[in-house]
Amino acid sequence: NLDQFSNIFMIVLSIFSLSIIIYYFRMTPFIPLLSFSDSSDNTLVTQMREDSLKNLDIPNAFKYLIAWCRDFVLPILVSSTLIFFKKMKLLSRLFFVSVSLLGIFFVASTTEKAPVAILIAISILTFSIVSNNGFSYKFIFYGFLVALFPLSIYALGTLHLNLTFDEFIFTTFNNFYNRLLYVPSRVAMIHFEVFPQQVNFLNGSSISGLNNIIGVEFFNLPNYL
């Protein structure tokens, strides 16, 4: 029946997620979320984020599995836990909630903002649908919750500047505004400046793994830009 299938489905997702999370925490040299200090500026935070996953000395296949687990599997698992929570027995609730909380920490551990925002947004939407509350003014508050994590990261990256409180608030929100609205446009503009005037179209060589299939050398586009 449906309940039995859902339990098996969630157990498989949990085992997969736990395996990937344990592997990642064993292989990464540090966890950026736990490595903040008063001297941690945004440049250092960015470099830590790159070193903790993209520059990790592991096979590319495992990097894809880690990213897939973070961006796809864990949001499904957390949402499924919310959907079937009332039908679960106590031990099942403890198990799936524990896995979900560990997953949320794993998603946040690299300090990347988008995966956390996606996970929170999907969880909030799922909870609203399950509770039959529909859409209401509460979604304004939920939107603030989605923005809270990236705001906290920018705030932590501003602490080393020894600013006054007003300057600290302005700098934090200005960094958030730039990342949300200015940086994506800037990145798109740089792409149009680079291709094809400086670099010919890559035809898939910038996609790690695909370049091996089509037999071309890997081109690290983010580092080049």
Disulfide bonds with the S-S distance in Angstrom:
none
